[in-house]
Amino acid sequence: MELKSYQKNVIKDLNRFLELLTEKQNIRQAYNTLWEEKGVTLGEFGIAPYHADLCGVPHVCLKVPTGGGKTYIASCSVKPIFDAMPQVHPKAVVWLVPSDAILTQTIAVLQNSEHPYRRRINSDFSNHVEVYTKEQLLNGQNFDPVCVDEQLSIFVLSYDSFRTSKKEGRKAYQENGYLASFSEYKTESRILLAGTDETALIQVIRKLNPVVIVDESHHAVSKLSIEMLENFNPAFILELTATPREKSNIISFVGASQLKREEMVKLPVIVYNRKSQDDVFVSAISLRQKLENEAKRAEEQGGKYIRPIVLFQAEPNNRDESTTYEKIKRILLEIGIPKEQIAIKTADTDEIKKQDILSKECAIRYIITVNALKEGWDCPFAYILATVANRSSVVDVEQILGRILRMPLAKANESPALNLSYVITSSSDFFRTCEKVVAGLNAAGFSSKDYRSKDECADKENEVEQTNLQIVLNDLMILQKQTNLQDNTSDINTEELKNQLSEIISLGKEGEASQGNTEYFRELEEHTAKMLCDAEATNAECWGKMNDQDMDKFAGIPEEVKDKMKLYFIKNEFIEEVLQLEIPQFVIKTQPTLFSDSESALLEKEDLYKGFTLRDKDIQIDFNSVEAEIAKVDVEDADDDDTPKAFQLKGYDNIHMKEWFDTQPSEKKRRLCKDMICKRISKNNAIHDSELNEYISRIMENMTEDQLTDLEQSYYPYMVAIEKKVASLLSEYAFAQFRKLIEQEHILCKPSYHFAETIAPIRTIRSIPKSLYTEEEQFDNEYEKKVVWELSALDNIKWWHRNIARKGFAINGAVTAYPDFIVMTTSGIVLFVETKGDQLKNDESKIKAEIGAKWAAKASMTGRLYKYYMVFQTKNPDYEGACSYNRFMEIVRGL
């Protein structure tokens, strides 16, 4: 099962946060940097600042709407998190879910070795995986210190199962003889929970310092929930929810358009307000039948089986709730709906529990509920939510709206009408009803932009209007004549409904061959057909809008943050020319495939790593400068709320290594160190794991006994030295390949990069004339400012732009370079300028300058003249692409 593109982006965001966590060794700084790299500030005009619930524990959130595959994303997140931790860290996951229904589902998929979620986890952890229920843990079933050291252990638990306020939760805090084998496992007193027996399940979990995954985390907001999380002694907390709480530290957002583009959800939601409750029944039943006809036609042409379902939402009745939903069932039966097509799902009655609703053998087409269909129940066949309530009431649809949003089989249908979802209501206060729909969309992780309303009762000027991902459908006119609006389901004229719907219901029983003859039937069919025709046209418009959004430079930023961001635009005098400008980038020649007839692709570093091997590389590393670190606890770091304890590179791992090493022979200690070094370096896919293992073995065989002893005490300095060595070998190889492929004309340049119409730098400057945008990103130093001031004063300079690192234009060679400035002359020459202090004149700068010069030469073959300059303050290097500031200004004046 492949990740969808938006799911890959979520994992990419998680990986970047973990990289920054390791690099910065500070949770808050990692979080801040992640968003700053996206161009988002923190605070009032951007994303909320990091909020620390637990000291020293990274606690982040992935916002994924209903239908976005949160469980699969969670399954794919486990490996990256553990890869970022020290090798000696036990691999244990506490997987928390909010309800028994979701608990049962999660256990079923994670314990099933054939399920795609479990297959992914098995693949990531070489099939060394065990998934436990709470009962299995309490009974010590295949659960002991040997097991947890050799496998990934996943504990699937409900929120309530460890809350001390619940009787069931207290079992985890009681003495447990089945877990006695863990009493000698990691005996540090600081780990244990005070006042609790050391054999209690909670103590065992604390010793494992687990990663905690919190599914539907918006339920875990109370003080008791935070206390429960703290009791687990977590190393990392990953929340997944459609509706993050106010203090959630969100590191990745998924929007509605991404899910629709990947065919995961039926959006937008079409909301219809009917004049009467009779009309709600007529609309729901006739629309459902039309959708089923569309589904049958699609199936006959090779599509998958779909049986559209209506969810009838009854009005709660505090005196006798069952009366309301029983009345709806009675009405459906009286108008001719077969009994086997109707099911009730409430808190007291569950007629769908044992039904496989997706099966062809299931006849259910109408499900009656109040609010029982909440999280944990999903049916992609549910298309229509019909609310049957007094016209003076506003039925609370927000709790169950998410149940009709999932796309069947996560695959769009040929019929556009089957790619939407529908809400049909009858309310005298349609505005409040729409507010409830918006609340329901919000609860599912969507927004007010994801529905379209049509009020049959409203004046045109008062009609609710929506934009963006919204489809406008003409109203389905109900032809029955009424003088009074009903105010109670008891007043519904079932005999009249039966007459109106008899042919439609007959059609459902007998198939489409049965054709209606009455005038009502023909007109109803005509209006329904027009509704679906409108859907096709306007759905195409919706896709057009989404395709426009593909060009959005802020695609990974949530709408609510975009609305607060300060955006800066290309100045009017430059916009027409600049938007037509395509800057070349390096491409590599490729062979056409079944999926693409392109003969080139943007050059990636991986293209230059092909053929690399460590087998013939030297192992010369100067370890004399490496000072072995003695295992110790840094008191200052331990008290820092922002230090990620489980991700510390110097200290935390040494504490545990000391404990392990005290009981292990020297040979095993060295093997563990080697494994940790291999793990750190193996993240680079250009190096085969077996070659890396052999290479590090050669290095360790060449180390002195004193160096090996130091390695046992503190592997980190040695790991850094070896990592730098391997990186330098890889860089040398990539640069040599780059030179060769350039010379052989296998690497060319093709126009590909476009300037964004808007930018959103966090810190800006606007005082220097001739800037391309209304404001530009602030300079890093005074030297940069001096260069731009002098350039802007020249008559032959048209505009300049401060290129934003990691977001702007990149020269994608053997080393990725982001020039500091892009400058256009009045004659149309484009300059790419990288400023360097004299202290930065080194081999790396020389390589970058050479790559920049080669890029400019290749780029200039595409029809416009491009020039690259690495500009040092005073030094004038004797290599291609670099010069002093004075020499640079002399050249530019003459252009």
ZAMARGU-4260 file (C-alpha; in steps of 0.2 Angstrom, whole numbers, plus 5000, padded with zeros to 4 digits):
<rodrens>
0) 5000/5000/5000 | 5008/5016/4994 | 5007/5032/5003 | 4997/5046/4995 | 5006/5061/4990
5) 4999/5071/5005 | 5003/5057/5017 | 5021/5057/5010 | 5022/5076/5014 | 5016/5073/5032
10) 5030/5060/5034 | 5042/5072/5026 | 5037/5086/5039 | 5039/5073/5053 | 5056/5068/5047
15) 5061/5086/5045 | 5056/5090/5063 | 5066/5075/5069 | 5081/5080/5060 | 5080/5098/5068
20) 5077/5090/5085 | 5093/5080/5083 | 5102/5095/5076 | 5096/5108/5088 | 5095/5097/5103
25) 5080/5108/5108 | 5062/5105/5105 | 5056/5123/5104 | 5070/5128/5092 | 5066/5113/5081
30) 5048/5117/5081 | 5052/5136/5077 | 5064/5132/5063 | 5052/5120/5055 | 5039/5133/5053
35) 5052/5147/5049 | 5058/5136/5034 | 5040/5136/5028 | 5040/5155/5029 | 5028/5155/5044
40) 5031/5166/5059 | 5026/5161/5076 | 5013/5170/5086 | 4999/5182/5082 | 5003/5182/5063
45) 5006/5164/5061 | 5007/5147/5069 | 5004/5146/5088 | 5021/5145/5098 | 5026/5128/5105
50) 5017/5123/5121 | 5026/5110/5132 | 5014/5099/5142 | 5029/5087/5148 | 5046/5093/5151
55) 5059/5086/5139 | 5047/5076/5129 | 5043/5081/5111 | 5024/5082/5109 | 5018/5086/5092
60) 5003/5084/5081 | 4998/5079/5064 | 4982/5087/5058 | 4973/5075/5046 | 4955/5077/5041
65) 4942/5063/5042 | 4946/5050/5028 | 4964/5055/5027 | 4971/5039/5033 | 4977/5044/5051
70) 4980/5026/5056 | 4991/5022/5041 | 5001/5038/5043 | 5004/5033/5061 | 5010/5016/5056
75) 5022/5024/5044 | 5028/5037/5058 | 5035/5024/5070 | 5051/5020/5061 | 5056/5038/5058
80) 5054/5042/5076 | 5064/5027/5082 | 5078/5030/5069 | 5080/5047/5077 | 5084/5039/5094
85) 5099/5031/5101 | 5100/5012/5096 | 5099/5007/5114 | 5082/5014/5116 | 5069/5000/5118
90) 5057/5000/5104 | 5040/5001/5113 | 5024/5011/5107 | 5009/5015/5117 | 4995/5017/5104
95) 4980/5026/5113 | 4963/5027/5106 | 4947/5036/5113 | 4934/5022/5112 | 4930/5004/5113
100) 4925/5004/5094 | 4941/5011/5088 | 4951/5000/5100 | 4943/4985/5093 | 4946/4991/5075
105) 4964/4996/5078 | 4969/4980/5087 | 4961/4970/5072 | 4971/4979/5059 | 4987/4979/5068
110) 4987/4961/5074 | 4982/4956/5056 | 4999/4952/5047 | 4990/4953/5030 | 4983/4970/5033
115) 4992/4984/5024 | 4995/4994/5040 | 5004/4979/5049 | 5013/4974/5033 | 5021/4992/5033
120) 5026/4990/5051 | 5033/4973/5048 | 5043/4979/5033 | 5050/4994/5043 | 5055/4982/5058
125) 5060/4966/5049 | 5045/4957/5055 | 5051/4958/5073 | 5034/4966/5079 | 5022/4961/5092
130) 5005/4969/5095 | 4997/4968/5113 | 4981/4971/5120 | 4980/4977/5138 | 4974/4960/5144
135) 4989/4951/5136 | 5000/4964/5144 | 4993/4961/5161 | 4994/4942/5159 | 5012/4944/5153
140) 5008/4934/5137 | 5024/4933/5126 | 5029/4949/5136 | 5046/4949/5145 | 5062/4958/5145
145) 5070/4947/5132 | 5056/4950/5120 | 5055/4969/5122 | 5074/4971/5118 | 5073/4961/5102
150) 5057/4968/5094 | 5045/4982/5092 | 5031/4981/5105 | 5015/4990/5102 | 5002/4992/5116
155) 4985/4996/5109 | 4975/5004/5124 | 4960/5015/5126 | 4961/5032/5135 | 4951/5025/5150
160) 4962/5009/5152 | 4975/5019/5162 | 4965/5033/5170 | 4966/5030/5189 | 4949/5037/5191
165) 4942/5021/5182 | 4942/5004/5191 | 4948/4996/5175 | 4962/5009/5174 | 4968/5005/5192
170) 4973/4987/5187 | 4988/4994/5178 | 4994/5001/5194 | 4993/4986/5205 | 5006/4972/5209
175) 5007/4959/5195 | 5016/4943/5197 | 5015/4940/5178 | 5027/4954/5176 | 5039/4950/5190
180) 5053/4947/5177 | 5054/4966/5173 | 5058/4970/5192 | 5077/4969/5188 | 5075/4977/5171
185) 5081/4995/5172 | 5081/4998/5190 | 5085/5016/5191 | 5073/5024/5204 | 5071/5040/5194
190) 5061/5030/5181 | 5049/5022/5194 | 5032/5029/5198 | 5031/5033/5217 | 5020/5023/5228
195) 5017/5010/5215 | 5023/4992/5215 | 5038/4989/5204 | 5029/4974/5195 | 5014/4985/5190
200) 5011/4986/5171 | 5013/5005/5172 | 5030/5003/5179 | 5035/4991/5165 | 5029/5004/5152
205) 5038/5018/5161 | 5055/5008/5160 | 5052/5006/5141 | 5051/5025/5139 | 5039/5022/5125
210) 5034/5032/5110 | 5015/5037/5113 | 5004/5038/5098 | 4987/5047/5102 | 4974/5044/5090
215) 4959/5057/5089 | 4969/5067/5102 | 4956/5080/5103 | 4948/5069/5116 | 4964/5069/5127
220) 4964/5087/5133 | 4959/5086/5152 | 4972/5087/5166 | 4968/5068/5169 | 4973/5064/5151
225) 4990/5074/5153 | 4993/5065/5169 | 4990/5049/5161 | 5003/5053/5147 | 5015/5059/5160
230) 5013/5042/5169 | 5019/5033/5154 | 5036/5041/5155 | 5035/5044/5136 | 5050/5048/5125
235) 5040/5056/5111 | 5021/5060/5109 | 5013/5060/5092 | 4995/5066/5091 | 4984/5063/5076
240) 4968/5072/5074 | 4956/5081/5062 | 4953/5094/5075 | 4968/5099/5085 | 4966/5107/5102
245) 4971/5125/5105 | 4988/5120/5113 | 4993/5106/5100 | 5010/5108/5092 | 5005/5105/5074
250) 5020/5101/5063 | 5010/5096/5047 | 4993/5100/5040 | 4982/5091/5027 | 4969/5101/5018
255) 4952/5097/5010 | 4958/5099/4992 | 4973/5087/4995 | 4961/5073/5001 | 4949/5077/4986
260) 4963/5077/4974 | 4969/5060/4980 | 4951/5053/4979 | 4949/5050/4998 | 4933/5060/5002
265) 4917/5065/4995 | 4918/5084/4994 | 4910/5097/4994 | 4895/5093/5004 | 4879/5099/4996
270) 4866/5106/5009 | 4848/5107/5004 | 4834/5115/5014 | 4817/5108/5010 | 4800/5116/5014
275) 4793/5102/5024 | 4798/5085/5032 | 4789/5076/5018 | 4801/5084/5006 | 4816/5078/5016
280) 4809/5060/5013 | 4806/5063/4995 | 4822/5071/4991 | 4833/5058/5001 | 4824/5043/4994
285) 4824/5049/4976 | 4842/5055/4976 | 4848/5039/4984 | 4839/5029/4970 | 4847/5040/4957
290) 4864/5038/4964 | 4862/5019/4965 | 4857/5019/4946 | 4873/5029/4943 | 4883/5016/4953
295) 4875/5001/4944 | 4880/5009/4927 | 4897/5012/4933 | 4899/4994/4939 | 4892/4987/4923
300) 4907/4997/4914 | 4920/4989/4926 | 4918/5000/4941 | 4917/4993/4959 | 4901/4989/4968
305) 4893/5004/4977 | 4876/5004/4986 | 4872/5022/4992 | 4865/5024/5009 | 4854/5037/5017
310) 4858/5041/5036 | 4841/5047/5043 | 4845/5057/5059 | 4831/5057/5071 | 4827/5071/5083
315) 4832/5067/5101 | 4817/5066/5113 | 4822/5067/5131 | 4806/5058/5136 | 4806/5044/5124
320) 4820/5044/5111 | 4815/5028/5104 | 4798/5035/5098 | 4807/5047/5086 | 4817/5034/5077
325) 4804/5021/5077 | 4792/5033/5069 | 4804/5036/5055 | 4806/5017/5053 | 4787/5016/5052
330) 4786/5029/5039 | 4798/5021/5028 | 4789/5004/5030 | 4772/5012/5026 | 4778/5021/5010
335) 4785/5004/5004 | 4803/5003/5009 | 4807/4984/5011 | 4811/4980/5030 | 4828/4972/5026
340) 4834/4989/5018 | 4831/4998/5035 | 4842/4997/5051 | 4842/5007/5067 | 4859/5012/5075
345) 4856/5021/5092 | 4864/5020/5109 | 4852/5006/5114 | 4848/4997/5097 | 4862/4992/5085
350) 4855/4983/5070 | 4871/4985/5060 | 4883/4978/5072 | 4884/4961/5064 | 4882/4967/5046
355) 4895/4969/5033 | 4888/4984/5025 | 4900/4984/5011 | 4895/4967/5005 | 4884/4964/4990
360) 4874/4952/5001 | 4869/4967/5013 | 4852/4975/5008 | 4853/4990/5020 | 4850/5007/5011
365) 4843/5017/5025 | 4851/5019/5043 | 4841/5028/5056 | 4851/5036/5070 | 4852/5050/5082
370) 4870/5053/5087 | 4877/5035/5089 | 4886/5035/5072 | 4902/5045/5079 | 4920/5041/5078
375) 4924/5023/5075 | 4910/5019/5063 | 4914/5022/5045 | 4904/5017/5029 | 4910/5025/5013
380) 4893/5020/5005 | 4884/5033/5016 | 4881/5047/5004 | 4866/5057/5011 | 4863/5063/5028
385) 4844/5067/5030 | 4839/5076/5046 | 4821/5074/5051 | 4816/5086/5064 | 4803/5100/5068
390) 4806/5115/5057 | 4809/5125/5073 | 4823/5114/5078 | 4841/5114/5072 | 4847/5096/5072
395) 4865/5093/5078 | 4873/5086/5063 | 4890/5090/5068 | 4893/5074/5077 | 4889/5062/5062
400) 4893/5073/5047 | 4910/5065/5045 | 4902/5048/5043 | 4896/5052/5025 | 4913/5060/5019
405) 4924/5044/5015 | 4925/5040/4997 | 4921/5022/4993 | 4937/5012/4990 | 4947/5028/4990
410) 4944/5029/4971 | 4934/5043/4962 | 4919/5037/4952 | 4916/5041/4934 | 4900/5049/4939
415) 4903/5066/4947 | 4888/5064/4958 | 4895/5049/4967 | 4910/5060/4972 | 4900/5071/4983
420) 4890/5070/4999 | 4873/5077/5003 | 4864/5084/5018 | 4845/5087/5017 | 4836/5096/5030
425) 4820/5105/5034 | 4822/5120/5045 | 4815/5137/5047 | 4832/5144/5052 | 4843/5138/5038
430) 4857/5149/5043 | 4859/5140/5060 | 4858/5123/5051 | 4872/5128/5040 | 4882/5133/5055
435) 4879/5116/5061 | 4885/5109/5045 | 4901/5120/5046 | 4904/5114/5064 | 4902/5096/5057
440) 4915/5100/5044 | 4926/5107/5057 | 4924/5092/5068 | 4930/5082/5053 | 4945/5093/5050
445) 4937/5103/5035 | 4931/5121/5034 | 4916/5132/5029 | 4923/5132/5012 | 4919/5114/5009
450) 4900/5115/5007 | 4887/5123/4996 | 4870/5127/5002 | 4853/5129/4993 | 4838/5135/5003
455) 4822/5131/4994 | 4813/5143/5007 | 4825/5158/5006 | 4823/5173/4996 | 4837/5175/4983
460) 4846/5189/4991 | 4846/5180/5008 | 4853/5164/5000 | 4868/5157/5009 | 4883/5159/4997
465) 4900/5149/4998 | 4915/5149/4987 | 4931/5138/4984 | 4928/5120/4985 | 4910/5121/4982
470) 4898/5115/4969 | 4882/5124/4965 | 4868/5112/4961 | 4851/5118/4955 | 4837/5114/4967
475) 4827/5098/4966 | 4809/5104/4965 | 4797/5095/4975 | 4780/5095/4965 | 4768/5091/4979
480) 4756/5105/4984 | 4756/5110/5002 | 4747/5124/5011 | 4754/5121/5028 | 4771/5117/5034
485) 4772/5102/5045 | 4780/5104/5062 | 4780/5086/5068 | 4784/5069/5061 | 4767/5063/5067
490) 4759/5075/5054 | 4769/5067/5039 | 4756/5061/5026 | 4763/5044/5023 | 4749/5040/5010
495) 4754/5055/5000 | 4772/5050/5001 | 4768/5033/4996 | 4759/5039/4980 | 4774/5051/4976
500) 4788/5038/4979 | 4779/5022/4973 | 4787/5021/4956 | 4804/5026/4963 | 4803/5013/4976
505) 4797/5000/4963 | 4812/5005/4953 | 4824/5001/4967 | 4815/4984/4969 | 4814/4979/4951
510) 4829/4988/4943 | 4830/5002/4930 | 4820/4992/4917 | 4805/4997/4927 | 4800/5014/4920
515) 4788/5026/4928 | 4774/5033/4918 | 4766/5047/4929 | 4769/5065/4926 | 4776/5067/4944
520) 4788/5053/4941 | 4794/5060/4924 | 4796/5078/4931 | 4805/5071/4947 | 4817/5061/4936
525) 4820/5076/4925 | 4825/5088/4939 | 4836/5074/4947 | 4845/5072/4931 | 4848/5090/4929
530) 4855/5090/4947 | 4867/5077/4942 | 4871/5086/4926 | 4875/5102/4936 | 4886/5092/4947
535) 4897/5086/4932 | 4899/5103/4926 | 4903/5112/4942 | 4914/5097/4949 | 4925/5101/4934
540) 4926/5119/4939 | 4930/5113/4957 | 4945/5103/4949 | 4950/5118/4940 | 4952/5128/4956
545) 4962/5114/4964 | 4974/5113/4949 | 4976/5132/4952 | 4981/5129/4970 | 4994/5117/4964
550) 5005/5132/4960 | 5002/5139/4977 | 5020/5141/4985 | 5011/5140/5002 | 5002/5123/4999
555) 5009/5116/5015 | 5002/5130/5026 | 4984/5129/5033 | 4972/5141/5027 | 4969/5149/5045
560) 4988/5153/5045 | 4989/5159/5028 | 4975/5171/5032 | 4986/5179/5045 | 5002/5179/5036
565) 5010/5195/5029 | 5012/5193/5010 | 5023/5203/4999 | 5019/5205/4980 | 5029/5207/4965
570) 5029/5226/4961 | 5017/5230/4947 | 5031/5237/4935 | 5040/5220/4935 | 5025/5208/4937
575) 5022/5204/4918 | 5040/5201/4914 | 5044/5191/4929 | 5030/5179/4929 | 5035/5174/4911
580) 5053/5171/4917 | 5058/5153/4918 | 5075/5151/4926 | 5085/5135/4920 | 5090/5121/4932
585) 5101/5106/4930 | 5092/5091/4922 | 5099/5074/4918 | 5095/5064/4903 | 5083/5049/4906
590) 5075/5035/4896 | 5057/5036/4892 | 5046/5024/4902 | 5028/5017/4902 | 5023/5032/4913
595) 5032/5046/4905 | 5039/5050/4888 | 5051/5064/4895 | 5069/5062/4890 | 5075/5072/4906
600) 5072/5075/4924 | 5078/5088/4937 | 5094/5082/4943 | 5094/5075/4961 | 5109/5071/4971
605) 5104/5053/4971 | 5108/5053/4952 | 5126/5057/4956 | 5127/5043/4969 | 5124/5029/4957
610) 5139/5017/4957 | 5146/5023/4974 | 5154/5009/4984 | 5164/5009/5001 | 5173/4993/4997
615) 5188/5002/4989 | 5188/5017/5000 | 5202/5021/5013 | 5198/5021/5032 | 5210/5034/5037
620) 5202/5044/5051 | 5212/5055/5064 | 5204/5049/5080 | 5218/5058/5091 | 5208/5074/5092
625) 5192/5064/5098 | 5190/5066/5117 | 5180/5051/5124 | 5166/5057/5135 | 5163/5049/5152
630) 5145/5044/5154 | 5137/5058/5165 | 5120/5067/5168 | 5121/5085/5164 | 5111/5093/5178
635) 5108/5109/5168 | 5102/5099/5152 | 5091/5088/5163 | 5081/5103/5170 | 5079/5111/5153
640) 5061/5109/5148 | 5066/5110/5129 | 5080/5097/5129 | 5073/5081/5121 | 5079/5069/5134
645) 5077/5053/5123 | 5085/5062/5108 | 5101/5068/5117 | 5117/5064/5108 | 5128/5067/5123
650) 5122/5061/5140 | 5105/5052/5139 | 5111/5038/5129 | 5127/5036/5140 | 5116/5034/5155
655) 5108/5019/5148 | 5123/5012/5139 | 5132/5012/5156 | 5118/5001/5163 | 5119/4990/5148
660) 5138/4989/5147 | 5140/4985/5166 | 5131/4968/5162 | 5138/4964/5145 | 5155/4958/5139
665) 5166/4970/5130 | 5163/4961/5113 | 5145/4965/5114 | 5147/4983/5120 | 5158/4986/5104
670) 5145/4978/5093 | 5131/4989/5101 | 5142/5004/5097 | 5145/4998/5079 | 5126/4996/5077
675) 5122/5013/5083 | 5135/5021/5071 | 5128/5010/5057 | 5111/5016/5061 | 5115/5034/5061
680) 5124/5033/5044 | 5113/5021/5035 | 5099/5034/5034 | 5108/5039/5018 | 5101/5027/5005
685) 5116/5029/4993 | 5126/5017/5004 | 5121/4999/5005 | 5119/4993/5023 | 5130/4978/5021
690) 5144/4989/5013 | 5143/5001/5028 | 5144/4987/5040 | 5159/4980/5032 | 5167/4998/5031
695) 5164/5002/5050 | 5171/4985/5054 | 5187/4989/5045 | 5188/5005/5054 | 5186/4997/5071
700) 5198/4984/5067 | 5211/4997/5064 | 5207/5006/5081 | 5219/5005/5096 | 5213/4996/5112
705) 5212/5013/5120 | 5201/5020/5107 | 5190/5005/5108 | 5188/5007/5127 | 5184/5026/5124
710) 5171/5021/5111 | 5163/5010/5124 | 5162/5025/5136 | 5155/5037/5123 | 5152/5032/5105
715) 5145/5049/5100 | 5162/5058/5095 | 5168/5043/5086 | 5151/5041/5076 | 5153/5060/5071
720) 5171/5057/5065 | 5166/5041/5055 | 5150/5050/5048 | 5160/5065/5042 | 5173/5053/5034
725) 5159/5044/5024 | 5150/5060/5019 | 5167/5067/5012 | 5169/5051/5002 | 5152/5052/4995
730) 5153/5071/4991 | 5170/5068/4982 | 5162/5054/4972 | 5146/5065/4968 | 5157/5080/4962
735) 5167/5069/4951 | 5152/5061/4943 | 5145/5079/4941 | 5160/5084/4932 | 5160/5069/4921
740) 5141/5070/4916 | 5143/5088/4912 | 5157/5085/4901 | 5148/5071/4892 | 5132/5082/4890
745) 5122/5070/4900 | 5118/5085/4912 | 5110/5100/4904 | 5100/5115/4909 | 5081/5117/4905
750) 5070/5132/4911 | 5059/5126/4925 | 5059/5138/4940 | 5045/5152/4941 | 5045/5166/4953
755) 5031/5166/4966 | 5018/5180/4964 | 5019/5182/4983 | 5032/5179/4997 | 5031/5178/5015
760) 5048/5181/5024 | 5047/5183/5042 | 5059/5197/5044 | 5059/5210/5030 | 5067/5226/5023
765) 5060/5239/5011 | 5071/5254/5012 | 5082/5249/4997 | 5076/5254/4980 | 5073/5243/4965
770) 5067/5227/4975 | 5057/5215/4965 | 5044/5213/4979 | 5036/5226/4989 | 5047/5220/5004
775) 5061/5208/5004 | 5069/5196/5016 | 5080/5204/5029 | 5099/5203/5026 | 5110/5191/5037
780) 5124/5204/5039 | 5130/5221/5034 | 5141/5215/5020 | 5125/5208/5011 | 5117/5225/5014
785) 5132/5234/5006 | 5132/5224/4990 | 5113/5227/4987 | 5114/5246/4991 | 5128/5247/4978
790) 5119/5237/4965 | 5103/5246/4967 | 5112/5263/4964 | 5118/5257/4947 | 5109/5264/4932
795) 5110/5247/4923 | 5101/5237/4937 | 5082/5234/4934 | 5078/5225/4950 | 5085/5214/4964
800) 5078/5200/4974 | 5084/5192/4991 | 5083/5173/4987 | 5075/5164/5002 | 5085/5149/5007
805) 5076/5132/5006 | 5061/5140/4998 | 5068/5150/4983 | 5078/5146/4968 | 5092/5132/4970
810) 5106/5128/4959 | 5104/5109/4960 | 5121/5102/4957 | 5133/5090/4967 | 5130/5103/4981
815) 5114/5112/4982 | 5117/5131/4982 | 5104/5145/4986 | 5112/5161/4979 | 5109/5176/4991
820) 5103/5187/4977 | 5095/5187/4960 | 5098/5203/4950 | 5091/5208/4933 | 5100/5221/4922
825) 5091/5233/4910 | 5098/5223/4896 | 5090/5207/4902 | 5105/5198/4909 | 5101/5189/4926
830) 5114/5188/4939 | 5115/5176/4953 | 5126/5182/4967 | 5132/5173/4983 | 5141/5184/4995
835) 5155/5176/5006 | 5165/5183/5020 | 5184/5181/5017 | 5185/5168/5031 | 5174/5157/5021
840) 5186/5155/5006 | 5189/5136/5007 | 5187/5120/4997 | 5168/5120/4999 | 5166/5137/4992
845) 5178/5132/4978 | 5166/5118/4973 | 5151/5129/4975 | 5159/5142/4964 | 5163/5129/4950
850) 5146/5122/4950 | 5138/5139/4949 | 5149/5144/4934 | 5145/5128/4925 | 5127/5131/4929
855) 5128/5149/4921 | 5136/5142/4906 | 5123/5128/4903 | 5109/5140/4907 | 5114/5153/4895
860) 5112/5140/4881 | 5093/5141/4884 | 5091/5158/4876 | 5095/5171/4889 | 5111/5176/4897
865) 5114/5170/4915 | 5129/5174/4926 | 5135/5167/4943 | 5146/5176/4955 | 5153/5171/4972
870) 5158/5188/4979 | 5171/5189/4993 | 5174/5205/5003 | 5192/5208/4998 | 5200/5191/4992
875) 5200/5188/4974 | 5201/5169/4972 | 5210/5161/4957 | 5196/5149/4953 | 5181/5150/4941
880) 5165/5158/4947 | 5173/5168/4961 | 5180/5186/4963 | 5182/5200/4975 | 5169/5213/4979
885) 5178/5227/4969 | 5181/5215/4954 | 5162/5210/4954 | 5156/5229/4954 | 5168/5233/4940
890) 5161/5218/4930 | 5143/5223/4933 | 5145/5241/4929 | 5150/5236/4911 | 5136/5224/4908
</rodrens>
